[in-house]
Amino acid sequence: MTTQRFSLRRRLESFRYAARGIVVLSGQHNARIHASAVIAVIAAGAAFQVSRLDWLALVLAIGLVLTAEALNTGLELLADAAVPERHPLVEKAKDVAAGAVLLSAVTAVAVAALVFGPKLL
């Protein structure tokens, strides 16, 4: 493995590639649903004036869901490019990735219930 010298230009290019990935992600139906939920959670947090610790939990939960969705989308795109026809192992891999998104979303709902539940009661 060769080690390349640090290049500010290459670092900036890596941010450009990451931004392109976010644009691709934003075109996904489920990502738009998650983005709507993020807006609702931020609005509720502001309306209820949640504590700094509550914001920390909410931000981490939001990041967890969005990261899981991004990884799921990336895996699905890569799998579709590598194996365009239906394959049982690819299908299982996609199901596992989708399951990870579901687990992160359920976790985020639990965090939201812990933060907003007492305020609603």
matplotlib code that plots the C-alpha trace (Angstrom):
import matplotlib.pyplot as plt

x = [0.0, 1.4, 0.9, -0.1, 0.9, -1.7, -3.5, -6.1, -7.5, -8.1, -9.7, -12.1, -12.9, -13.9, -16.4, -17.8, -18.2, -20.0, -22.3, -23.1, -24.0, -26.4, -28.1, -28.5, -29.9, -32.3, -34.0, -35.0, -38.6, -37.8, -35.1, -37.7, -40.0, -37.1, -36.3, -39.9, -39.7, -36.5, -38.2, -41.1, -38.8, -36.8, -40.0, -41.3, -38.0, -38.1, -41.8, -41.3, -38.0, -36.3, -33.1, -29.6, -29.4, -32.7, -31.3, -28.3, -30.4, -32.6, -29.6, -27.9, -31.2, -31.6, -28.0, -28.5, -31.5, -30.1, -26.8, -28.6, -30.7, -27.6, -25.8, -28.9, -29.3, -25.6, -25.8, -28.9, -27.3, -24.1, -26.0, -28.2, -25.1, -23.2, -26.1, -28.9, -30.9, -32.7, -30.4, -31.4, -28.2, -28.5, -32.2, -31.1, -28.4, -31.0, -33.4, -30.7, -29.8, -33.5, -33.8, -31.0, -32.9, -36.0, -34.1, -32.6, -36.0, -37.6, -34.8, -35.4, -39.1, -38.2, -35.9, -38.7, -41.1, -38.8, -38.1, -41.6, -43.8, -43.5, -44.1, -47.3, -48.6]
y = [0.0, 3.4, 6.4, 9.5, 12.9, 15.1, 17.2, 19.9, 19.5, 15.8, 16.4, 19.0, 16.6, 14.0, 16.5, 17.0, 13.3, 13.0, 15.9, 14.0, 11.0, 13.1, 14.4, 10.8, 9.9, 12.8, 11.4, 8.2, 7.9, 6.6, 9.3, 12.0, 10.4, 10.4, 14.1, 15.0, 13.3, 15.2, 18.5, 17.5, 16.4, 19.7, 21.7, 19.7, 20.2, 23.9, 24.1, 22.2, 23.9, 20.5, 20.5, 20.3, 16.6, 15.9, 17.6, 15.5, 12.3, 13.6, 14.6, 11.2, 9.4, 11.5, 10.8, 7.1, 6.8, 9.0, 7.1, 3.7, 5.0, 6.2, 2.8, 0.9, 3.0, 2.6, -1.2, -1.4, 0.6, -1.4, -4.7, -3.7, -2.8, -5.9, -8.4, -6.9, -10.1, -11.4, -13.4, -14.8, -13.7, -10.2, -10.2, -11.3, -8.6, -5.9, -7.2, -7.1, -3.5, -2.5, -4.2, -2.0, 1.0, -0.3, -0.9, 2.6, 4.1, 2.1, 3.3, 6.9, 6.6, 5.3, 8.3, 10.6, 9.0, 9.4, 13.0, 14.1, 11.7, 13.4, 16.8, 15.6, 14.1]
z = [0.0, -1.0, 1.2, -0.6, 0.7, 2.2, -0.4, 0.5, -3.0, -2.5, 0.9, -0.7, -3.5, -0.9, 0.6, -2.9, -3.4, 0.0, -0.9, -4.2, -2.0, 0.1, -3.1, -4.3, -0.9, -0.9, -4.0, -2.2, -1.1, 2.5, 2.9, 2.2, 4.9, 7.4, 6.5, 7.2, 10.6, 11.3, 10.6, 12.9, 15.7, 15.4, 15.5, 18.5, 20.3, 19.7, 20.7, 23.9, 24.6, 25.4, 27.5, 26.1, 27.1, 25.3, 22.2, 22.4, 22.4, 19.6, 17.4, 18.0, 17.1, 14.0, 12.9, 13.6, 11.3, 8.5, 8.6, 8.4, 5.5, 3.7, 4.2, 3.1, -0.1, -0.9, -0.4, -2.6, -5.4, -5.3, -5.2, -8.1, -10.1, -9.2, -9.7, -11.8, -11.9, -8.8, -6.5, -3.1, -1.3, -2.6, -1.5, 2.0, 2.1, 1.1, 3.8, 6.5, 5.5, 5.5, 8.9, 10.2, 9.1, 10.8, 14.1, 14.0, 13.4, 16.3, 18.5, 17.4, 18.2, 21.6, 22.2, 21.0, 23.4, 26.3, 25.4, 24.4, 26.3, 29.7, 28.1, 26.4, 29.6]

ax = plt.figure().add_subplot(projection="3d")
ax.plot(x, y, z, "-o")
ax.set_aspect("equal")
plt.show()
